[in-house]
Amino acid sequence: MNQINRVAIVGGSHGNELTGVYLVKKFQQYPNLINKASFETLALLGNPKAIAARRRYIDKDLNRCFTVDNFQSPTSSIYEELRAKEIKQILQPQNQEFVDAIIDLHTTTSNMGLCIILGNMHPFLLQLAANLSAINPLVKVYSHQQLRGSGFLRSLCQLGFAIEVGAVAQGILDAELFQQTEQLIYAILQYFEEYNQGKIPLINNTLTLYKSIGSVDYPRNKDGEIEAMIHPQLQFKDYEPLHPGDPIFQTFTGKDILYQGESTVYPVFINEAAYYEKGIAMHLSQKEWIHLD
C-alpha cells in the first residue's frame, strides 16, 4: 500500500456525542498533539448546527448522508445532506487526492467500551486493529461492512473506520472515556507514522473480531410502539454470548421473551438510545479469530 499522506479526524457528526466534539476542538487548539512528520492531520467538526443545538442531528442523521445519490443530487434542502457534500469537499480539495484515512469519533449509550468499527476488511485495517488491541486489551474490534459511499462517513475511503466509545449518556462528557479515546487516537497516529517509516512490527498475529450478522428490533404492536424492553440480564452485556433460549426482552408486565435464534451470537450496541428510531434494539455478531500473516 502507498504511504499515508493525509488523515482526517472527525468528531461531532452527531451533535450530542461530546467526546468527539471536544477532542476535535482540543486538536484544533493544539495541533501539535496530532501533527506527524510524514503526514498531514486534519481535525474537523462534523455537524456544527447539531453541536450548537446539543442534538444528534437537525434534519437527518449525518452519518447516513454520505451516499452516491446525495453527492449526485444537484439540490437539497436538508441541512445534513448539504453538510455531507461540504465535508466531502473538505476531505478532497480541488486538484488533490482524497484523504487516505478517516477516524470518525462516536460515543454510544451501550456498553461498547473502546471499540474500533471497521467498514471493510482491508489488511491494513486488520493489522492496525490487531496492533491496537494488543497494546490495550480493552480495545474491541467490530466489523460492520458497507460498500463505498453507502452513507457512513467512514465508507468514503478505503481506510475509513470509527471509534465508538461507551457507555456514556448523550450530551455529557465522561473524563475517563475522553482520556482513553484520546490515547487511542495518539496510538493510531503513531501507527500511521511508523507505517510510513517502514517500522511496523507485528505485535499480535491473531485478531479477535466481532462480525456483524444483522440486527434485532424491539417487539412492537400494530401501531409500531414497543411492547418490551431489553431484559435486565442482557443490559450492558455487549460482546457476551447470547444463547438460544436466553432471555432477550422483558415486557412491561414482566414477561420474559427468549432469544429464538439457532446458534450463539454476541450482541453489541445493546439498547443504544439513538437506535430506537431506527428500529434496532441491538446488533448481533459472530465472534471470530482471524490469523494475520
C-alpha positions in Angstrom: 0.0 0.0 0.0 1.1 3.6 -0.7 2.3 6.0 2.0 -0.4 7.7 4.1 -0.3 11.4 3.3 -3.4 12.9 4.8 -5.6 11.8 7.7 -8.9 13.3 8.9 -10.2 13.1 12.5 -13.9 13.9 12.5 -15.9 14.4 15.7 -19.4 15.6 16.3 -21.1 14.0 13.3 -23.8 13.6 16.0 -24.1 16.8 17.9 -24.9 15.2 21.3 -21.8 12.9 21.3 -19.5 15.3 23.1 -16.3 13.3 23.4 -15.6 13.6 19.7 -16.7 17.3 19.7 -14.3 18.3 22.5 -11.4 16.2 21.3 -11.6 17.8 17.9 -11.8 21.3 19.5 -8.7 20.4 21.6 -6.8 19.2 18.5 -7.8 22.4 16.6 -6.5 24.5 19.5 -3.3 22.4 20.0 -2.5 20.9 16.5 0.9 19.8 17.7 -0.8 17.0 19.5 -1.8 15.3 16.2 0.9 16.6 13.9 3.3 14.0 12.5 6.4 14.4 10.3 5.2 12.1 7.5 1.6 13.0 7.0 -0.9 15.9 7.4 -3.7 15.5 10.0 -7.0 17.4 9.7 -9.3 17.8 12.7 -12.9 18.5 11.7 -16.2 19.1 13.4 -18.9 17.1 11.5 -22.2 18.8 12.3 -21.8 22.3 13.7 -25.5 23.1 13.8 -26.4 19.9 15.7 -23.4 20.5 18.0 -24.7 24.0 18.8 -28.2 22.6 19.4 -26.9 19.7 21.5 -28.9 17.3 19.3 -27.9 14.2 17.3 -28.9 16.0 14.1 -31.0 18.8 12.7 -33.0 17.3 9.8 -31.4 13.8 9.2 -28.7 11.6 10.6 -25.5 13.0 9.0 -23.8 9.6 9.3 -26.3 8.2 6.7 -25.9 11.1 4.2 -22.6 10.2 2.6 -24.3 8.4 -0.3 -23.7 8.3 -4.0 -27.3 9.5 -4.6 -26.8 12.6 -2.3 -23.5 13.5 -3.9 -25.0 13.3 -7.4 -28.2 15.2 -6.5 -27.9 18.8 -7.6 -30.1 20.3 -4.9 -31.3 19.6 -1.4 -33.0 21.5 1.4 -31.9 19.0 4.1 -29.1 20.5 6.2 -27.2 17.2 6.8 -27.2 16.3 3.1 -25.7 19.7 2.3 -23.1 19.3 5.1 -22.1 15.9 3.8 -21.3 17.5 0.5 -19.3 20.2 2.2 -17.3 17.5 4.2 -16.6 15.6 1.1 -15.1 18.7 -0.5 -13.0 19.4 2.6 -11.7 15.9 2.6 -10.9 16.2 -1.1 -9.9 19.8 -2.0 -9.8 20.7 -5.7 -6.9 19.1 -7.6 -6.0 16.9 -4.6 -6.3 13.3 -3.7 -9.0 12.2 -1.1 -7.7 11.8 2.4 -6.0 8.4 2.9 -7.7 7.6 6.3 -10.7 8.8 8.2 -11.0 8.4 12.0 -14.7 9.0 12.8 -15.3 9.6 16.6 -18.5 8.5 18.2 -20.0 7.7 21.6 -22.8 5.3 22.5 -25.1 4.7 25.4 -24.3 1.0 25.0 -21.6 -0.7 27.0 -19.2 -0.9 24.0 -16.0 0.2 25.9 -13.3 1.2 23.5 -14.4 -0.2 20.1 -12.9 0.1 16.6 -15.6 -0.3 13.9 -14.2 -1.5 10.6 -16.3 -0.8 7.4 -14.3 -3.2 5.4 -11.7 -6.0 5.8 -8.7 -4.2 4.3 -5.5 -5.9 5.5 -4.1 -2.6 6.7 -7.1 -2.0 9.0 -6.9 -5.6 10.3 -3.2 -5.1 11.2 -4.0 -1.8 12.8 -6.8 -3.3 14.9 -4.6 -6.2 15.9 -1.9 -3.8 17.0 -4.3 -1.6 19.0 -5.9 -4.5 20.8 -2.5 -5.9 21.6 -1.4 -2.6 23.1 -4.6 -2.1 25.0 -6.7 -5.3 25.8 -9.7 -3.1 26.4 -10.0 -2.4 22.7 -12.6 -4.5 20.9 -13.0 -4.7 17.1 -16.3 -4.8 15.4 -16.8 -5.4 11.7 -19.9 -3.8 10.1 -19.1 -3.8 6.4 -20.5 -1.3 4.0 -20.0 -0.5 0.3 -18.1 2.6 -0.6 -20.5 5.6 -0.4 -23.1 3.7 1.5 -24.0 6.6 3.8 -21.5 6.3 6.6 -18.6 8.8 6.7 -16.1 6.0 7.2 -17.3 4.5 3.9 -15.8 7.4 1.9 -12.3 6.0 1.8 -10.8 2.5 2.0 -9.0 3.2 5.3 -12.1 4.8 7.0 -13.1 3.5 10.4 -14.9 4.6 13.5 -14.0 4.8 17.2 -17.1 4.0 19.2 -16.9 4.6 23.0 -19.4 3.9 25.8 -21.4 3.6 27.8 -21.8 7.4 28.1 -25.1 9.2 28.1 -26.0 11.6 25.3 -25.0 15.2 25.8 -22.4 14.6 28.6 -18.7 14.1 28.9 -17.1 11.2 30.8 -13.5 12.2 31.7 -12.1 8.6 31.8 -13.6 7.7 28.4 -12.5 11.0 27.0 -8.9 10.3 28.0 -9.0 6.7 26.8 -10.3 7.8 23.4 -7.6 10.5 23.2 -4.8 8.0 23.9 -6.3 5.6 21.4 -6.1 8.3 18.7 -2.5 9.0 19.5 -1.7 5.3 19.2 -3.4 5.2 15.8 -1.5 8.3 14.5 1.8 6.7 15.8 1.0 3.5 13.9 0.5 5.6 10.7 3.8 7.3 11.3 5.7 4.1 11.9 4.0 2.5 8.8 5.2 5.4 6.7 8.7 4.8 8.1 8.5 1.1 7.4 8.9 0.2 11.1 5.6 -1.6 11.9 6.2 -4.7 14.0 3.6 -7.5 14.0 2.8 -7.4 17.7 -0.1 -9.8 17.5 -0.9 -12.1 14.6 -4.3 -13.1 15.8 -7.3 -10.7 15.9 -10.5 -11.3 17.8 -13.3 -9.8 15.6 -17.0 -9.4 16.3 -18.5 -9.6 12.8 -22.0 -8.1 12.2 -24.7 -10.6 11.1 -27.7 -8.4 11.5 -29.9 -6.5 14.0 -33.0 -7.2 16.1 -35.8 -4.7 16.7 -37.9 -4.4 19.9 -41.2 -6.3 19.9 -43.8 -3.8 18.7 -47.6 -3.7 18.5 -49.6 -3.0 15.3 -49.1 0.8 15.9 -45.4 0.4 15.9 -45.0 1.1 19.6 -42.5 -1.0 21.6 -44.0 -3.7 23.8 -40.9 -4.8 25.7 -37.5 -3.6 27.0 -34.0 -5.1 26.9 -34.0 -7.9 29.5 -32.2 -6.9 32.7 -29.9 -9.9 32.4 -28.8 -8.7 28.9 -28.4 -4.9 29.7 -24.8 -3.8 29.4 -23.7 -7.3 28.3 -22.2 -6.2 25.0 -19.8 -8.8 23.5 -21.1 -11.5 25.8 -22.6 -14.7 24.4 -26.4 -14.9 23.9 -27.5 -18.5 23.6 -30.8 -19.8 22.1 -33.4 -19.8 24.9 -31.7 -17.0 26.9 -33.9 -14.0 27.9 -33.5 -11.1 25.5 -36.6 -8.9 26.2 -39.0 -8.3 29.1 -42.5 -7.0 28.6 -43.9 -4.1 30.7 -45.9 -6.7 32.6 -42.7 -8.6 33.5 -42.9 -11.5 31.0 -39.6 -12.8 29.6 -39.1 -13.1 25.9 -36.4 -15.6 24.9 -33.9 -15.5 22.1 -35.2 -17.8 19.3 -32.0 -18.0 17.2 -30.4 -21.3 16.3 -26.9 -20.5 17.4 -25.0 -18.5 20.0 -24.4 -14.8 19.0 -22.7 -11.8 20.6 -24.9 -8.7 20.8 -23.4 -5.2 20.5 -25.0 -1.8 20.7 -27.5 -3.2 23.2 -30.2 -0.5 24.0 -28.4 2.3 22.1 -30.6 5.4 22.7 -30.3 6.7 19.1 -31.4 3.4 17.6 -34.9 3.4 19.0 -36.0 5.5 16.0 -34.1 3.2 13.6 -35.9 0.0 14.8 -32.8 -1.5 16.3 -32.7 -3.0 19.8 -29.2 -4.4 19.3 -26.9 -5.6 16.6 -25.9 -9.3 16.5 -22.4 -10.5 15.7 -20.4 -13.7 15.4 -17.1 -13.9 17.3 -14.2 -14.9 15.0 -10.5 -15.2 15.3 -8.5 -14.1 12.3 -4.9 -15.1 11.7 -2.8 -12.4 10.1 0.2 -13.2 8.0 
